[in-house]
Amino acid sequence: MEEKQLYGALTVYRERGAYLRRLEQFEKAKASYDEAFNSSPEDVRMLTGRSQVCADAVKPVQAYADAEIALKLEPGNMNARNMQARAMYTMSDFERSVVMNFRGARVRQQPPYFMEGINQGVETIQDCIGVNSGNVMLEFLPIIKQVEAALPIGDEPVKPKHISRIPQPERKRKLTQMEARKDLTLARVLAMKYLGPMAYDKFFLQHLTSDPRLQSANSGGSKELKLIVDEALRSLCERQGMLRAQRPYYTIKLAEKAESKYQNKYKEAVLIKEREIGTRTAERLVRQIEKSLRQNRIMDVMTQAEQMQMFLDGKVPRTLPDKELYTDRLYRAVGEGYLAQHRLSYTLSERGNRRRIAFLMGLPVGRPKSFDSVMANYPYKFIDIKQATEKVAATLEMCENSTMKCWLMYELARLLCTQKNYALAKFYAKRCQREAQEIGNVPWWLNGLFVLMSGDMQQNNSNEVRIQVEEAYEYAKKLQDPEQVQAFLLKCGEMAAAPVLADERKAIVQRERQILAVMDEAQRVESSVLFKRMSTVPPGRRFSVLPRKDTGQTRAERKHRRQKGLSVIPGPERVLPPPPKSSTLGFQVFDI
């Protein structure tokens, strides 16, 4: 059954589109105009209305095409001519827009649409290349010279590059931390200048494109959300580009250079006040970190260090002149906090100290029998370890501060060691030690060595651990109080030298699987049942499937377990059988 056509569809959809355009809901307005176009594609009012909507929604190509179709249908329509001139202005063809507005103004003076278009176009041309732009070539001469110096001279013969038969990927130079910060600051300033309050929408959408929460189990909904975000961000970027073409940034900078003695004095006072507040805040945060460090509250040290790093990220050398100094103090305190964990406790037992060492070195530990201050104050982070690794690696690539590099390389080595990537963890730990040795920072050198020891102890490389302990024992003498670290190192070496008891259970299970794999189906089922029953027998009485020599341990165990007056050694405890149940409904058997 065919769908009935709406009576007066052209008028309904056209007027609805005009109403939505006045509400600035351009996507819905364009959809209504499209429905009207499907009903009657040769209506001039509909074409001019859709052209106006497309011009407002920063789609100048379609706006110009609709206005041109309307002029072909009705050459004397001034509204269509005005829409065509507006579309040319939106496409940044300002001279042609002014010419078309002049032609329309000769025919129609009122309403003053064409006169407004003329004034707008002339003002934009003055902003781009006229009196409002200033002396662009003189003011930006240093930048022009830098660009010319980077380009090769035309007369100089360019040597042909050697074309290798082995394809190699192109390597692009990555931005430094200062260059990335300048690039980000300039992008935000441009967005604020041209978009105004809508700049915050652009920042939110840019952050949303890389947000992992956008990817969910509902793949269809995730794709739809991503399309909406991309379309909204594209529209904002095109709007910003159009506004920047109409009024370049150098014109805005020239307008802001208006000389005002009182305004300059006010800006200078604001900058001085901001520097004072920033210095006071940085000193307060550093004192909090040092206080927590003296009390061995490492978890609080890391939390306060994150707060101070967020504070420093929002500052530039202009607003905080001693930013590098505070960064050094921050990560020097963080290094001392990490090193303070590696200490022995004289209130714990020998087993408690060994458990602490195993916990810090990433070895398996059991349930603690007593309170351990290091394990209680360990800075846990419940985050995705792969995302944390990618974030730390990206920060390390742009980092310029040496002490901060030591922290980033230590964190990266520790995360990789947690993921059992010992080779790469060793690489970054060595880099951390090298960087710390260059700046003369002993705590970070020792922290890098403890990461190396952690990986080697997890792999049971006792010789490597012994060499590292000897090296660190001598290097720790540069500390002010080396006794705690040296005692911890000696205990680590003692634990690494101790023999490791092998767990035979995994080997037994693997051997049983190999035996079952070479049997036929009937014997496999019977043997698997036999192996399960054998696993319940005590190890002294059990027939082992592993090849080994008889050492007489079975006889010794029988002698140890035998009791006086018993001729048979008790086996595994048997449970009572379940009480009998009657099949008769309502009948119950009582054990009297």
C-alpha positions as CSV (number, residue, x, y, z in Angstrom):
1,M,0.0,0.0,0.0
2,E,1.5,3.3,-1.1
3,E,2.0,6.0,1.5
4,K,-0.4,9.0,1.1
5,Q,1.2,12.3,0.1
6,L,0.8,15.1,2.6
7,Y,-1.5,17.8,1.3
8,G,0.4,21.1,0.9
9,A,3.7,19.4,1.7
10,L,5.7,22.1,0.0
11,T,4.2,24.9,2.2
12,V,4.4,22.8,5.4
13,Y,8.0,21.8,5.0
14,R,9.2,25.2,3.6
15,E,7.6,27.2,6.5
16,R,8.9,24.7,9.1
17,G,12.4,25.0,7.7
18,A,12.1,28.9,7.9
19,Y,10.9,28.6,11.5
20,L,13.8,26.3,12.5
21,R,16.3,28.6,10.7
22,R,15.2,31.5,12.9
23,L,15.8,29.2,15.9
24,E,19.3,28.5,14.5
25,Q,18.6,24.7,14.2
26,F,20.2,24.5,10.8
27,E,20.4,20.7,10.4
28,K,16.7,20.3,11.1
29,A,15.9,23.3,8.9
30,K,17.9,21.8,6.0
31,A,16.2,18.5,6.5
32,S,12.8,20.2,6.2
33,Y,13.9,22.1,3.1
34,D,15.1,18.8,1.6
35,E,11.6,17.3,2.1
36,A,10.1,20.4,0.4
37,F,12.6,20.0,-2.5
38,N,11.5,16.4,-3.0
39,S,7.9,17.6,-3.3
40,S,8.5,20.6,-5.6
41,P,12.1,21.1,-6.8
42,E,11.3,24.2,-8.8
43,D,10.0,26.4,-6.1
44,V,12.1,29.6,-5.9
45,R,11.2,30.5,-2.3
46,M,12.2,27.0,-1.2
47,L,15.5,27.3,-3.0
48,T,16.4,30.7,-1.6
49,G,15.4,29.6,1.9
50,R,17.6,26.5,1.7
51,S,20.5,28.6,0.3
52,Q,20.2,30.9,3.3
53,V,20.2,27.9,5.7
54,C,23.3,26.4,4.0
55,A,25.1,29.8,4.1
56,D,24.4,30.0,7.9
57,A,25.5,26.4,8.4
58,V,28.9,27.1,6.7
59,K,28.1,25.1,3.5
60,P,28.7,27.8,0.9
61,V,29.0,25.6,-2.1
62,Q,25.5,24.2,-1.8
63,A,24.2,27.7,-0.9
64,Y,25.6,29.1,-4.1
65,A,24.2,26.2,-6.2
66,D,20.7,26.7,-4.8
67,A,20.8,30.5,-5.5
68,E,22.0,29.9,-9.0
69,I,19.2,27.4,-9.7
70,A,16.7,30.0,-8.3
71,L,18.1,32.7,-10.6
72,K,17.8,30.4,-13.6
73,L,14.1,29.9,-12.8
74,E,13.5,33.5,-12.0
75,P,16.3,35.9,-13.2
76,G,14.8,39.0,-11.6
77,N,14.6,37.6,-8.1
78,M,16.6,39.9,-5.8
79,N,16.4,37.5,-2.8
80,A,18.2,34.8,-4.9
81,R,20.8,37.4,-6.0
82,N,21.4,38.4,-2.4
83,M,21.8,34.8,-1.4
84,Q,24.3,34.3,-4.2
85,A,26.3,37.3,-3.0
86,R,26.3,36.0,0.6
87,A,27.4,32.6,-0.6
88,M,30.4,34.2,-2.4
89,Y,31.3,36.1,0.8
90,T,31.1,32.8,2.8
91,M,33.4,31.2,0.3
92,S,36.0,34.0,1.0
93,D,35.6,35.5,-2.5
94,F,35.2,39.0,-1.1
95,E,35.9,41.1,-4.3
96,R,33.3,39.2,-6.4
97,S,30.8,39.5,-3.5
98,V,31.2,43.3,-3.4
99,V,30.7,43.4,-7.2
100,M,27.5,41.4,-7.1
101,N,26.2,43.5,-4.2
102,F,26.9,46.7,-6.2
103,R,24.9,45.3,-9.1
104,G,22.0,44.4,-6.9
105,A,22.1,47.8,-5.1
106,R,21.5,49.6,-8.5
107,V,18.2,47.7,-8.8
108,R,17.0,47.7,-5.2
109,Q,17.9,50.2,-2.5
110,Q,15.5,49.0,0.2
111,P,15.7,46.8,2.2
112,P,19.4,47.6,2.5
113,Y,20.6,44.0,2.1
114,F,22.9,44.9,-0.7
115,M,24.3,48.0,1.0
116,E,25.1,45.9,4.1
117,G,26.8,43.3,1.9
118,I,28.9,46.1,0.3
119,N,30.0,47.6,3.6
120,Q,30.8,44.1,5.0
121,G,32.9,43.1,2.0
122,V,34.8,46.4,1.9
123,E,35.6,46.2,5.6
124,T,36.8,42.6,5.2
125,I,39.1,43.6,2.4
126,Q,40.5,46.5,4.5
127,D,41.1,44.0,7.3
128,C,43.0,41.6,5.0
129,I,45.1,43.9,2.9
130,G,44.0,47.5,3.7
131,V,44.6,50.0,6.4
132,N,43.3,47.8,9.2
133,S,46.1,45.2,8.6
134,G,49.0,47.4,9.4
135,N,52.6,46.8,8.2
136,V,52.5,43.1,8.1
137,M,55.8,42.7,6.2
138,L,57.7,44.8,8.6
139,E,56.2,43.4,11.8
140,F,56.6,39.8,10.8
141,L,60.0,40.3,9.2
142,P,61.9,38.0,11.7
143,I,59.5,35.1,11.0
144,I,59.8,35.7,7.2
145,K,63.6,35.5,7.5
146,Q,63.5,32.3,9.6
147,V,61.3,30.7,6.9
148,E,63.6,31.8,4.1
149,A,66.7,30.5,6.0
150,A,65.0,27.1,6.3
151,L,64.3,26.9,2.5
152,P,67.1,26.0,0.1
153,I,68.5,28.7,-2.1
154,G,67.3,28.6,-5.7
155,D,70.7,29.0,-7.4
156,E,72.3,26.3,-5.3
157,P,72.2,22.9,-7.0
158,V,70.2,20.3,-4.9
159,K,72.0,17.0,-4.6
160,P,69.8,14.1,-5.5
161,K,69.0,11.9,-2.6
162,H,70.2,8.3,-2.6
163,I,67.2,6.0,-3.4
164,S,67.5,2.9,-1.4
165,R,66.0,-0.3,-2.6
166,I,64.9,-1.1,0.9
167,P,61.8,1.0,1.7
168,Q,62.2,3.0,4.9
169,P,59.4,4.9,6.8
170,E,59.6,8.7,6.8
171,R,60.7,10.0,10.1
172,K,59.1,13.3,11.2
173,R,60.7,15.4,13.8
174,K,58.6,15.4,17.0
175,L,57.8,18.5,18.9
176,T,59.6,19.4,22.1
177,Q,57.7,20.1,25.2
178,M,58.0,23.9,24.7
179,E,57.0,23.7,21.0
180,A,54.0,21.5,21.9
181,R,53.0,23.9,24.6
182,K,53.3,26.9,22.3
183,D,51.3,25.1,19.6
184,L,48.5,24.2,22.0
185,T,48.4,27.7,23.5
186,L,48.2,29.3,20.0
187,A,45.4,26.9,19.0
188,R,43.4,27.7,22.1
189,V,44.0,31.5,21.7
190,L,42.8,31.4,18.0
191,A,39.7,29.4,19.0
192,M,38.8,31.9,21.8
193,K,39.4,34.9,19.4
194,Y,37.2,33.6,16.6
195,L,34.6,31.3,18.2
196,G,34.1,33.1,21.6
197,P,32.2,30.9,24.1
198,M,31.8,28.2,21.4
199,A,35.6,27.6,21.8
200,Y,34.8,25.5,24.9
201,D,32.5,23.3,22.8
202,K,35.4,22.8,20.4
203,F,37.8,21.9,23.2
204,F,35.2,19.4,24.6
205,L,34.7,17.7,21.2
206,Q,38.5,17.5,20.6
207,H,38.9,15.7,24.0
208,L,35.9,13.5,23.3
209,T,37.4,12.2,20.0
210,S,40.2,10.4,21.9
211,D,38.0,9.5,25.0
212,P,38.0,5.7,25.4
213,R,34.5,5.9,26.9
214,L,33.2,6.6,23.3
215,Q,33.9,3.0,22.4
216,S,31.4,0.8,24.1
217,A,30.0,-2.7,23.7
218,N,27.2,-1.2,21.6
219,S,29.2,-0.8,18.4
220,G,26.3,0.7,16.4
221,G,25.7,3.4,19.0
222,S,29.5,4.1,19.3
223,K,29.7,4.6,15.5
224,E,26.7,6.9,15.6
225,L,28.1,9.0,18.5
226,K,31.5,9.2,16.7
227,L,29.8,10.5,13.5
228,I,28.0,13.1,15.5
229,V,31.2,14.2,17.3
230,D,33.2,14.3,14.0
231,E,30.5,16.3,12.2
232,A,30.1,18.8,15.0
233,L,33.9,19.3,15.3
234,R,34.2,19.7,11.5
235,S,31.5,22.4,11.5
236,L,33.2,24.3,14.3
237,C,36.6,24.1,12.5
238,E,35.1,25.3,9.2
239,R,33.4,28.1,11.0
240,Q,36.7,29.2,12.6
241,G,38.5,29.0,9.3
242,M,35.8,31.1,7.6
243,L,36.0,33.8,10.4
244,R,39.8,33.8,10.3
245,A,39.7,34.3,6.5
246,Q,37.3,37.3,6.9
247,R,39.5,38.8,9.7
248,P,43.1,37.6,9.9
249,Y,44.9,37.2,13.2
250,Y,47.4,40.0,12.4
251,T,44.4,42.4,12.2
252,I,43.2,41.4,15.6
253,K,46.8,41.8,17.0
254,L,47.0,45.3,15.5
255,A,43.7,46.3,17.1
256,E,44.9,45.0,20.5
257,K,48.0,47.1,20.2
258,A,46.1,50.3,21.0
259,E,48.4,52.4,23.3
260,S,46.9,53.0,26.7
261,K,49.2,54.0,29.6
262,Y,46.6,53.0,32.2
263,Q,45.8,49.7,30.5
264,N,49.5,48.7,30.2
265,K,50.0,49.6,33.9
266,Y,47.0,47.5,34.8
267,K,48.3,44.5,32.8
268,E,51.7,44.8,34.4
269,A,50.1,44.9,37.9
270,V,48.0,41.8,37.1
271,L,51.1,39.9,35.9
272,I,53.1,40.8,39.1
273,K,50.2,39.7,41.3
274,E,49.8,36.4,39.3
275,R,53.5,35.7,39.8
276,E,53.3,36.3,43.5
277,I,50.3,34.0,43.9
278,G,52.0,31.3,41.7
279,T,55.2,31.4,43.7
280,R,53.3,31.3,47.0
281,T,51.2,28.3,45.9
282,A,54.3,26.4,44.6
283,E,56.1,26.9,47.9
284,R,53.1,25.7,49.8
285,L,52.8,22.6,47.7
286,V,56.5,21.8,48.0
287,R,56.4,22.2,51.8
288,Q,53.4,19.8,52.0
289,I,55.4,17.2,50.0
290,E,58.5,17.5,52.1
291,K,56.4,17.2,55.3
292,S,54.8,14.0,54.1
293,L,58.2,12.7,53.1
294,R,59.7,13.3,56.5
295,Q,56.8,11.3,58.0
296,N,57.3,8.5,55.4
297,R,53.7,8.8,54.1
298,I,54.6,7.9,50.5
299,M,51.0,7.6,49.3
300,D,50.4,11.3,50.4
301,V,53.6,12.3,48.7
302,M,52.5,10.9,45.3
303,T,49.0,12.4,45.6
304,Q,50.4,15.9,46.4
305,A,53.0,15.5,43.7
306,E,50.2,14.9,41.1
307,Q,48.4,18.0,42.4
308,M,51.6,20.1,42.0
309,Q,52.3,18.7,38.5
310,M,48.8,19.8,37.5
311,F,49.5,23.2,38.9
312,L,52.8,23.5,37.0
313,D,51.2,22.3,33.8
314,G,48.9,25.4,33.9
315,K,51.8,27.8,34.3
316,V,54.3,29.2,31.7
317,P,57.7,30.7,32.5
318,R,56.1,34.2,32.0
319,T,53.7,33.7,34.9
320,L,56.0,31.5,37.0
321,P,59.7,32.4,36.3
322,D,61.0,29.7,38.7
323,K,59.1,26.9,37.1
324,E,62.2,24.7,36.3
325,L,63.4,25.2,39.8
326,Y,60.1,24.0,41.3
327,T,60.0,21.0,38.9
328,D,63.5,19.9,40.1
329,R,62.5,20.2,43.7
330,L,59.3,18.3,43.1
331,Y,60.9,15.3,41.4
332,R,63.8,15.3,43.7
333,A,61.3,14.8,46.6
334,V,59.5,12.1,44.6
335,G,62.8,10.2,44.1
336,E,63.6,10.4,47.8
337,G,60.0,9.1,48.5
338,Y,60.4,6.1,46.2
339,L,63.8,5.4,47.8
340,A,62.4,5.7,51.3
341,Q,60.3,2.6,50.7
342,H,63.4,0.4,50.4
343,R,64.2,0.1,54.1
344,L,64.1,-2.7,56.7
345,S,62.0,-2.6,59.8
346,Y,63.5,-3.6,63.2
347,T,60.0,-4.1,64.7
348,L,59.1,-6.7,62.1
349,S,60.2,-10.3,62.2
350,E,62.6,-11.9,59.6
351,R,59.6,-13.2,57.8
352,G,58.0,-9.8,57.7
353,N,61.1,-8.1,56.3
354,R,61.3,-10.8,53.6
355,R,57.7,-10.3,52.7
356,R,58.3,-6.5,52.4
357,I,61.2,-7.1,50.0
358,A,59.2,-9.6,48.0
359,F,56.3,-7.1,47.8
360,L,58.6,-4.2,46.6
361,M,60.4,-6.4,44.1
362,G,57.2,-7.8,42.5
363,L,57.5,-11.3,43.9
364,P,54.5,-13.3,45.1
365,V,53.6,-12.6,48.7
366,G,51.2,-14.2,51.1
367,R,48.8,-12.6,53.5
368,P,50.6,-10.4,56.0
369,K,50.6,-11.5,59.6
370,S,51.4,-8.1,61.0
371,F,51.1,-4.4,60.0
372,D,53.7,-3.2,57.5
373,S,54.0,0.5,57.0
374,V,55.5,0.3,53.6
375,M,52.8,-2.0,52.2
376,A,50.1,0.2,53.9
377,N,51.4,3.4,52.3
378,Y,52.3,2.0,48.9
379,P,51.0,4.4,46.2
380,Y,48.5,2.2,44.4
381,K,46.9,3.3,41.1
382,F,43.8,1.5,39.8
383,I,44.3,2.3,36.2
384,D,44.6,0.5,32.9
385,I,48.3,-0.4,32.8
386,K,48.5,-0.2,29.0
387,Q,47.0,3.3,28.9
388,A,49.3,4.4,31.7
389,T,52.3,3.1,29.7
390,E,51.3,4.9,26.6
391,K,50.7,8.1,28.5
392,V,54.1,8.0,30.2
393,A,55.9,7.2,27.0
394,A,54.2,10.1,25.2
395,T,55.1,12.5,28.0
396,L,58.7,11.2,28.0
397,E,59.1,12.0,24.3
398,M,58.4,15.8,24.9
399,C,60.0,16.1,28.3
400,E,63.0,18.5,28.7
401,N,63.6,18.6,32.4
402,S,66.3,16.1,33.5
403,T,64.8,15.3,36.9
404,M,61.4,14.8,35.4
405,K,62.9,12.5,32.7
406,C,64.4,10.3,35.5
407,W,60.9,9.9,37.1
408,L,59.2,9.2,33.7
409,M,61.8,6.6,32.8
410,Y,61.5,5.0,36.2
411,E,57.7,4.8,36.0
412,L,58.0,3.4,32.4
413,A,60.5,0.7,33.6
414,R,58.3,-0.2,36.6
415,L,55.1,-0.5,34.4
416,L,57.0,-2.6,31.8
417,C,58.3,-4.9,34.6
418,T,54.8,-5.4,35.9
419,Q,53.8,-6.5,32.3
420,K,56.8,-9.0,32.3
421,N,58.5,-7.0,29.5
422,Y,61.9,-7.3,31.3
423,A,64.1,-6.4,28.3
424,L,62.5,-3.1,27.6
425,A,62.2,-2.4,31.4
426,K,65.9,-2.9,31.7
427,F,66.6,-0.5,28.8
428,Y,64.6,2.3,30.5
429,A,66.0,1.6,33.9
430,K,69.5,1.9,32.5
431,R,68.5,5.2,30.8
432,C,67.2,6.4,34.2
433,Q,70.5,5.6,35.8
434,R,72.5,7.3,33.1
435,E,70.4,10.5,33.3
436,A,70.6,10.5,37.1
437,Q,74.4,10.1,37.0
438,E,74.7,13.0,34.6
439,I,72.8,15.3,37.0
440,G,74.4,13.8,40.1
441,N,71.1,12.6,41.6
442,V,71.9,9.5,43.8
443,P,68.2,8.6,44.8
444,W,67.1,8.3,41.2
445,W,70.2,6.2,40.3
446,L,69.3,3.8,43.1
447,N,65.6,3.7,42.1
448,G,66.6,2.7,38.6
449,L,68.8,0.0,40.1
450,F,66.0,-1.4,42.2
451,V,63.8,-1.7,39.1
452,L,66.7,-3.7,37.5
453,M,66.9,-5.9,40.6
454,S,63.1,-6.4,40.5
455,G,63.2,-7.8,37.0
456,D,66.2,-10.0,37.7
457,M,64.7,-11.4,41.0
458,Q,61.5,-12.2,39.2
459,Q,63.6,-14.2,36.6
460,N,65.7,-15.8,39.3
461,N,69.0,-14.2,38.0
462,S,70.9,-14.5,41.3
463,N,74.3,-13.6,39.7
464,E,72.9,-10.4,38.2
465,V,71.3,-9.5,41.5
466,R,74.6,-10.1,43.4
467,I,76.6,-7.9,41.0
468,Q,73.9,-5.1,41.3
469,V,73.9,-5.3,45.1
470,E,77.7,-4.9,45.2
471,E,77.6,-2.0,42.8
472,A,74.8,-0.3,44.7
473,Y,76.3,-0.9,48.1
474,E,79.3,1.3,47.0
475,Y,77.2,3.9,45.3
476,A,74.9,4.3,48.3
477,K,77.8,5.7,50.3
478,K,77.2,9.0,48.5
479,L,73.9,9.3,50.5
480,Q,73.7,11.2,53.7
481,D,72.4,8.2,55.7
482,P,73.3,5.1,53.7
483,E,72.8,2.5,56.5
484,Q,69.1,1.8,55.8
485,V,69.6,1.3,52.0
486,Q,72.7,-0.8,52.5
487,A,70.9,-3.1,54.9
488,F,68.1,-3.5,52.5
489,L,70.5,-4.3,49.7
490,L,72.3,-7.0,51.7
491,K,68.9,-8.6,52.6
492,C,68.0,-8.5,48.8
493,G,71.2,-10.3,48.0
494,E,70.6,-12.9,50.7
495,M,67.1,-13.6,49.4
496,A,68.3,-13.9,45.8
497,A,71.1,-16.3,46.8
498,A,68.7,-18.6,48.7
499,P,67.7,-21.8,46.7
500,V,64.2,-21.7,45.2
501,L,62.0,-24.7,45.9
502,A,60.5,-26.0,42.7
503,D,56.7,-26.6,42.5
504,E,56.2,-30.1,41.3
505,R,52.5,-29.8,40.9
506,K,52.6,-28.0,37.6
507,A,55.2,-30.5,36.2
508,I,53.0,-33.4,37.4
509,V,49.9,-32.0,35.6
510,Q,51.9,-31.4,32.4
511,R,53.3,-35.0,32.5
512,E,49.8,-36.4,33.0
513,R,48.5,-34.5,30.0
514,Q,51.3,-35.9,27.9
515,I,50.6,-39.4,29.0
516,L,46.9,-39.0,28.2
517,A,47.6,-37.6,24.8
518,V,49.2,-40.8,23.6
519,M,46.4,-43.1,24.8
520,D,43.2,-44.2,23.0
521,E,39.8,-43.0,24.1
522,A,38.9,-45.8,26.5
523,Q,42.2,-45.9,28.3
524,R,42.3,-42.0,28.4
525,V,39.1,-41.9,30.4
526,E,40.2,-44.6,32.9
527,S,43.6,-43.1,33.3
528,S,42.3,-39.6,33.9
529,V,40.0,-41.0,36.7
530,L,43.1,-42.8,38.1
531,F,45.1,-39.6,38.1
532,K,42.4,-37.7,39.9
533,R,42.2,-40.4,42.6
534,M,46.0,-40.4,42.9
535,S,46.0,-36.6,43.5
536,T,44.1,-37.2,46.8
537,V,46.7,-39.6,48.1
538,P,49.5,-38.0,50.4
539,P,52.8,-37.4,48.5
540,G,54.6,-40.1,50.5
541,R,52.2,-42.9,49.4
542,R,51.5,-41.6,45.9
543,F,53.0,-43.1,42.8
544,S,54.7,-40.2,40.9
545,V,54.4,-39.9,37.2
546,L,57.6,-37.9,37.0
547,P,60.9,-39.8,36.4
548,R,63.0,-39.7,39.6
549,K,65.2,-41.9,41.9
550,D,63.9,-43.6,45.0
551,T,65.6,-41.9,47.9
552,G,63.8,-43.8,50.6
553,Q,61.5,-40.9,51.5
554,T,58.4,-43.1,51.4
555,R,59.7,-45.4,54.2
556,A,60.7,-42.5,56.3
557,E,57.3,-40.9,55.9
558,R,55.5,-44.2,56.8
559,K,57.6,-44.4,59.9
560,H,56.9,-40.8,60.8
561,R,53.1,-41.2,60.3
562,R,52.8,-44.6,62.0
563,Q,51.2,-44.6,65.4
564,K,51.5,-47.1,68.3
565,G,48.9,-49.8,68.2
566,L,48.0,-49.2,64.5
567,S,48.9,-51.7,61.9
568,V,47.4,-49.6,59.0
569,I,48.2,-46.0,58.4
570,P,44.9,-44.0,58.2
571,G,44.1,-42.7,54.7
572,P,42.1,-39.7,53.7
573,E,39.0,-38.9,55.8
574,R,35.8,-40.2,54.4
575,V,32.5,-38.2,54.7
576,L,29.3,-39.7,56.0
577,P,26.8,-40.9,53.4
578,P,23.7,-38.7,52.8
579,P,20.5,-39.7,54.7
580,P,18.1,-41.9,52.8
581,K,15.2,-40.2,51.0
582,S,11.9,-41.9,50.3
583,S,10.2,-41.6,47.0
584,T,6.7,-41.5,48.7
585,L,5.3,-38.0,48.9
586,G,4.7,-36.8,52.4
587,F,6.8,-39.6,54.0
588,Q,10.0,-38.9,55.9
589,V,12.5,-41.3,57.5
590,F,13.5,-40.3,61.0
591,D,16.7,-41.6,62.6
592,I,15.5,-42.5,66.1
